[in-house]
């Protein structure tokens, strides 16, 4: 029998993009309730982007929509830039949130709040599912894969809000930019590295995110990692308020993430831009 092909509204959105083609693109398939998990994973593998998402009708009464998030290799319970890009795409296609100025996304990690401010969107950092010290053997593997030794590390911690992140803080942004990871040694680890810029730099920190286990050796700009790093840095007093992160520099990008602290909430935001809009056959 011939394969049944259906068309779906489609968007490709550049996220954390202060300028054209500066951020991290996410592919968004709208009205995707009829797709199977296998179809979603197959399409995510085909796009070969860090993440591809699928918008569905919500099942939770407080949610505006449900989102499923896939890397080329597997499904994620939560990810930051797909959250903002999908919210932007949903609004762009005429989505009407239940609450003025705020969206609620349903995903495998639970409900995630997203707020609008002019052209920017920001999500509330979800709770960490794992925090605390990184086990010595795991940290040794991570450092070996980064080609650095313990003397270059200012701190390390689990900062996992779903994907499995562990965070490592280096002495400077330049030390982060100089890294040349060995992805075979890194294996299935999800490693995020952060270092500070001197005053007058392009941002307060530079971040790099390595996820070879998800078929994404280096992610251009990463919301979930920056959310976890923010919770760690704030809890340890490394930062005491709002700050900015540049990410994707070595990949020729220059994404910009704004971290805003308001009471108990930490918001991660930036500019999202629709780059492609049309229909896709699946």
C-alpha positions as CSV (number, residue, x, y, z in Angstrom):
1,X,0.0,0.0,0.0
2,X,1.3,3.5,-0.7
3,X,2.5,5.6,2.2
4,X,0.0,8.2,3.4
5,X,1.5,11.6,3.4
6,X,-0.1,14.6,5.2
7,X,0.9,18.2,5.3
8,X,1.4,20.3,8.4
9,X,2.1,23.9,9.0
10,X,5.8,24.4,9.6
11,X,8.1,27.1,11.1
12,X,11.8,27.4,11.5
13,X,12.7,29.9,14.2
14,X,16.1,31.3,15.2
15,X,16.2,31.6,19.0
16,X,18.5,33.8,21.2
17,X,19.3,35.7,18.0
18,X,20.2,39.3,18.5
19,X,20.7,39.6,14.7
20,X,20.0,37.5,11.6
21,X,21.2,33.9,11.8
22,X,22.9,34.5,15.1
23,X,21.1,32.1,17.3
24,X,20.0,28.5,17.4
25,X,17.4,27.3,14.9
26,X,14.5,25.0,15.9
27,X,12.1,23.3,13.5
28,X,8.5,23.5,14.6
29,X,5.7,21.3,13.3
30,X,2.2,22.7,14.1
31,X,-1.1,20.7,14.6
32,X,1.0,17.5,15.1
33,X,-1.5,15.5,17.2
34,X,-1.9,12.9,14.5
35,X,1.8,12.1,14.3
36,X,3.3,9.0,16.0
37,X,6.4,9.1,18.1
38,X,8.3,7.2,15.3
39,X,7.3,9.8,12.7
40,X,8.4,12.7,15.0
41,X,11.8,11.1,15.7
42,X,12.3,10.3,12.0
43,X,11.6,13.9,11.0
44,X,13.9,15.2,13.8
45,X,16.6,13.0,12.5
46,X,16.0,14.3,9.0
47,X,16.2,18.0,10.0
48,X,19.4,17.3,11.8
49,X,19.0,20.4,14.0
50,X,19.7,20.4,17.7
51,X,16.0,20.1,18.3
52,X,12.7,19.7,16.4
53,X,9.4,20.2,18.1
54,X,5.8,19.2,17.6
55,X,2.9,21.4,18.9
56,X,-0.2,19.6,20.1
57,X,-3.4,20.3,21.9
58,X,-2.9,20.5,25.7
59,X,-4.0,17.8,28.0
60,X,-3.5,19.9,31.2
61,X,-6.3,22.4,31.9
62,X,-3.8,25.2,32.7
63,X,-1.7,24.8,29.5
64,X,-2.0,26.7,26.3
65,X,-0.4,23.9,24.2
66,X,1.6,20.7,24.6
67,X,5.1,20.4,23.2
68,X,7.2,17.3,22.3
69,X,10.9,17.9,21.8
70,X,13.3,15.7,19.8
71,X,17.0,15.8,19.1
72,X,18.2,13.8,16.0
73,X,18.6,10.8,18.3
74,X,16.0,10.9,21.1
75,X,13.2,12.8,22.8
76,X,13.8,15.3,25.6
77,X,11.5,16.1,28.5
78,X,12.5,19.8,28.4
79,X,14.8,22.1,26.4
80,X,15.1,25.9,26.5
81,X,15.6,27.2,23.0
82,X,12.9,24.9,21.6
83,X,10.5,26.2,24.3
84,X,11.0,29.8,23.3
85,X,11.1,29.1,19.5
86,X,7.9,27.0,19.7
87,X,6.1,29.6,21.8
88,X,7.1,32.2,19.2
89,X,5.9,30.0,16.3
90,X,2.6,29.2,18.1
91,X,1.9,33.0,18.6
92,X,3.0,33.7,15.1
93,X,0.4,31.3,13.8
94,X,-2.4,33.0,15.7
95,X,-2.2,31.2,19.1
96,X,-4.1,33.0,21.8
97,X,-2.9,32.4,25.4
98,X,-5.3,32.0,28.2
99,X,-3.6,34.7,30.3
100,X,-2.5,38.1,29.0
101,X,1.2,38.3,28.5
102,X,1.9,34.8,29.7
103,X,1.9,31.3,28.1
104,X,1.9,28.0,29.8
105,X,3.6,25.1,28.0
106,X,2.9,21.5,28.8
107,X,5.8,19.1,28.2
108,X,7.2,15.9,29.7
109,X,9.0,17.9,32.4
110,X,5.6,19.5,33.5
111,X,4.3,23.0,33.0
112,X,6.7,25.8,32.0
113,X,5.7,29.4,32.2
114,X,6.7,31.7,29.3
115,X,6.3,35.5,29.3
116,X,6.2,38.1,26.6
117,X,8.1,41.4,26.8
118,X,8.0,43.4,23.5
119,X,9.6,41.1,20.9
120,X,11.4,38.9,23.5
121,X,10.2,35.8,25.2
122,X,11.5,34.3,28.4
123,X,10.8,31.1,30.2
124,X,10.9,30.4,33.9
125,X,13.8,28.1,34.9
126,X,12.2,24.7,35.8
127,X,13.3,22.9,39.0
128,X,16.5,20.9,38.8
129,X,16.0,17.1,38.9
130,X,19.6,16.7,39.9
131,X,22.0,19.0,41.6
132,X,25.0,18.8,43.9
133,X,28.6,17.6,43.5
134,X,29.6,15.7,40.4
135,X,31.0,12.2,41.2
136,X,34.8,12.1,41.0
137,X,34.9,9.5,38.2
138,X,32.3,11.4,36.2
139,X,34.1,14.7,36.6
140,X,37.4,13.1,35.7
141,X,35.9,11.8,32.5
142,X,34.4,15.2,31.7
143,X,37.7,17.0,32.3
144,X,39.6,14.5,30.2
145,X,37.2,14.9,27.4
146,X,37.7,18.7,27.5
147,X,41.4,18.4,27.6
148,X,41.9,20.2,30.9
149,X,42.9,19.4,34.4
150,X,41.3,20.1,37.8
151,X,43.6,23.0,38.4
152,X,41.8,25.0,35.7
153,X,38.3,24.4,37.3
154,X,36.7,27.0,39.6
155,X,33.7,24.8,40.3
156,X,31.5,21.9,39.1
157,X,28.0,20.8,39.8
158,X,25.1,18.8,38.4
159,X,22.7,21.4,36.9
160,X,20.3,18.9,35.3
161,X,16.7,20.0,34.5
162,X,16.0,17.1,32.2
163,X,18.7,16.6,29.5
164,X,21.3,15.5,32.0
165,X,23.6,18.6,32.3
166,X,26.7,18.8,34.5
167,X,28.2,22.3,34.7
168,X,31.9,23.2,34.9
169,X,33.1,26.8,35.6
170,X,36.5,27.9,34.2
171,X,38.6,31.0,35.0
172,X,37.7,33.0,31.9
173,X,35.6,33.2,28.8
174,X,38.8,32.7,26.8
175,X,39.5,29.4,28.5
176,X,36.0,28.3,27.4
177,X,36.6,29.4,23.9
178,X,39.9,27.6,23.7
179,X,38.4,24.2,24.5
180,X,38.8,21.4,21.9
181,X,36.7,18.5,23.2
182,X,37.3,14.9,22.5
183,X,33.7,13.7,21.9
184,X,34.6,10.0,21.9
185,X,35.9,10.4,25.5
186,X,32.9,12.5,26.5
187,X,30.6,9.7,25.3
188,X,27.1,10.1,26.7
189,X,27.9,13.0,29.1
190,X,26.1,16.4,28.7
191,X,28.7,18.9,29.6
192,X,28.2,22.7,29.9
193,X,31.1,25.0,30.5
194,X,31.0,28.7,31.6
195,X,33.6,31.4,32.1
196,X,33.5,35.1,32.7
197,X,34.4,38.0,30.4
198,X,36.3,41.0,31.7
199,X,34.4,44.2,32.1
200,X,33.5,45.6,28.7
201,X,33.2,42.2,27.0
202,X,30.4,41.2,24.7
203,X,28.5,39.6,27.6
204,X,29.1,38.7,31.3
205,X,29.9,35.1,30.5
206,X,30.7,32.7,27.6
207,X,29.0,29.3,27.6
208,X,29.6,26.2,25.5
209,X,27.3,23.1,25.5
210,X,28.5,19.6,24.4
211,X,26.0,16.8,23.9
212,X,27.5,14.1,21.6
213,X,25.1,11.5,23.0
214,X,22.2,13.4,21.4
215,X,24.0,13.5,18.0
216,X,24.7,17.2,18.7
217,X,28.4,17.5,19.4
218,X,28.1,21.2,20.3
219,X,24.8,23.1,20.7
220,X,24.9,26.7,19.4
221,X,22.8,28.3,22.1
222,X,21.2,26.4,25.0
223,X,18.3,27.5,27.2
224,X,18.1,24.5,29.5
225,X,21.8,24.5,30.3
226,X,21.8,28.3,31.0
227,X,18.8,27.8,33.2
228,X,20.6,25.2,35.2
229,X,23.9,27.1,35.4
230,X,22.0,30.2,36.6
231,X,20.4,28.3,39.5
232,X,23.9,27.0,40.4
233,X,25.7,30.3,40.2
234,X,23.1,32.2,42.1
235,X,22.9,29.6,44.9
236,X,26.7,29.8,45.3
237,X,26.8,33.6,45.2
238,X,28.9,33.7,42.0
239,X,26.3,36.1,40.6
240,X,23.8,38.1,42.7
241,X,21.5,39.4,40.0
242,X,20.8,39.8,36.3
243,X,23.5,38.9,33.8
244,X,24.0,38.0,30.1
245,X,25.6,35.0,28.3
246,X,27.1,34.8,24.9
247,X,27.1,31.3,23.3
248,X,27.9,29.9,19.9
249,X,30.9,32.1,19.2
250,X,33.2,29.3,18.0
251,X,30.4,28.1,15.7
252,X,30.1,31.5,14.0
253,X,26.9,32.4,15.8
254,X,26.8,34.9,18.7
255,X,23.6,34.0,20.5
256,X,22.7,36.2,23.5
257,X,20.8,34.9,26.6
258,X,19.5,37.3,29.2
259,X,19.2,35.9,32.7
260,X,16.8,37.9,34.9
261,X,16.3,37.2,38.7
262,X,12.9,38.2,40.2
263,X,12.3,37.0,43.7
264,X,12.3,33.2,43.6
265,X,12.0,33.1,39.8
266,X,14.8,33.0,37.3
267,X,13.9,33.9,33.7
268,X,15.9,33.0,30.6
269,X,15.1,35.1,27.6
270,X,16.1,36.4,24.2
271,X,15.0,37.4,20.7
272,X,13.2,34.8,18.5
273,X,12.9,35.3,14.8
274,X,10.9,33.3,12.3
275,X,13.2,32.4,9.4
276,X,11.1,29.9,7.4
277,X,7.3,29.6,7.3
278,X,5.3,27.1,5.2
279,X,4.1,23.5,5.1
280,X,5.9,20.3,5.5
281,X,4.9,16.8,4.1
282,X,5.2,14.0,6.7
